[in-house]
Amino acid sequence: MNDREIGKQLKVAENRIKEWILNKNYIMHEITGYWSGFNKKLGIYFFFKTNEDLKLAEKNNFIIEIRNKYEEILITLEIYKLIAKIDYEFDSDENVQKHYDGSYFYRLR
């Protein structure tokens, strides 16, 4: 599977998790990720709008639900066979604005 095909599958997974999150009546500000073909690692970042939204999601175990659902989605895609490790990170846009000058580039480094 080449990088282009991997990118397409990751986009499918992203769209499916976004739809699922909306159906749960949560609002996700941003979802982004990266794929490292070298070590077969997928990093996925979920950003809520505010720190309070993030805290509420943690309190209600929605973070665990998101992780479980995302993995369930990946299992249905060919890319899942390639993944050795998945790193999940949850944060807020509020934190990015306050501590990274609003730059997701700096936040993800």
C-alpha positions in Angstrom: 0.0 0.0 0.0 1.5 3.3 -1.0 1.4 6.6 0.8 -1.5 7.9 -1.3 -3.7 4.9 -0.5 -2.8 5.2 3.2 -3.8 8.8 3.1 -7.1 8.0 1.5 -7.9 5.4 4.2 -6.9 7.7 7.0 -9.3 10.3 5.5 -12.1 7.7 5.4 -11.4 6.9 9.1 -11.4 10.6 10.0 -14.7 11.3 8.2 -16.3 8.3 9.9 -15.2 9.3 13.4 -16.3 12.9 12.8 -19.8 11.6 11.8 -19.9 9.4 14.8 -18.9 12.2 17.2 -21.6 14.5 15.7 -24.2 11.8 16.2 -23.2 11.7 19.8 -23.9 15.4 20.0 -20.3 16.3 20.8 -18.5 19.0 18.8 -14.9 18.3 17.8 -13.0 21.4 16.8 -10.3 19.6 14.8 -9.0 16.1 14.1 -5.6 15.5 12.6 -3.1 12.8 12.4 0.2 11.6 11.0 1.5 8.3 9.6 5.0 7.2 10.0 5.7 4.4 7.5 9.2 3.9 9.0 8.0 2.6 12.3 4.4 1.9 11.3 3.0 4.4 13.8 -0.2 6.3 13.6 -0.7 9.5 15.7 -4.1 10.9 15.9 -5.0 14.2 17.6 -8.5 15.2 18.7 -9.0 18.8 19.6 -12.1 20.1 21.5 -12.9 23.8 21.3 -12.3 24.6 24.9 -10.5 23.2 27.9 -13.9 22.8 29.6 -15.2 20.7 26.7 -12.1 18.5 27.0 -12.6 18.1 30.8 -16.3 17.2 30.3 -15.4 14.6 27.7 -12.9 13.1 30.1 -15.4 13.1 33.0 -18.0 11.4 30.9 -15.6 8.8 29.5 -16.2 10.1 26.0 -12.4 10.1 25.4 -12.4 6.3 25.9 -15.4 5.9 23.6 -13.7 7.9 20.9 -10.5 5.8 21.1 -12.6 2.6 21.0 -14.7 3.7 18.1 -11.7 5.0 16.1 -10.0 1.7 16.5 -13.2 -0.1 15.5 -13.3 2.0 12.4 -9.6 1.3 11.6 -10.2 -2.4 11.9 -12.6 -2.3 8.9 -9.9 -0.7 6.7 -6.8 -2.3 5.0 -4.5 0.1 6.8 -5.1 -1.5 10.1 -2.9 -4.5 9.2 0.0 -2.0 8.7 -0.2 -0.3 12.0 2.1 -1.3 14.8 1.2 1.4 17.2 -1.5 4.1 17.6 -0.9 7.2 19.7 -3.9 9.2 20.7 -3.8 12.7 22.0 -6.7 14.8 23.2 -6.4 18.6 23.6 -8.3 21.8 23.1 -8.1 24.7 20.6 -8.1 26.9 23.7 -4.8 25.4 24.8 -3.3 25.8 21.3 -4.3 29.4 21.2 -2.9 30.1 24.7 0.3 28.1 24.6 1.3 27.7 21.0 0.4 31.1 19.5 -2.6 29.5 17.8 -0.3 27.3 15.7 -1.2 23.6 15.4 2.1 23.1 13.7 3.9 24.1 16.9 1.5 22.0 19.0 2.1 18.9 16.9 5.9 19.1 17.0 
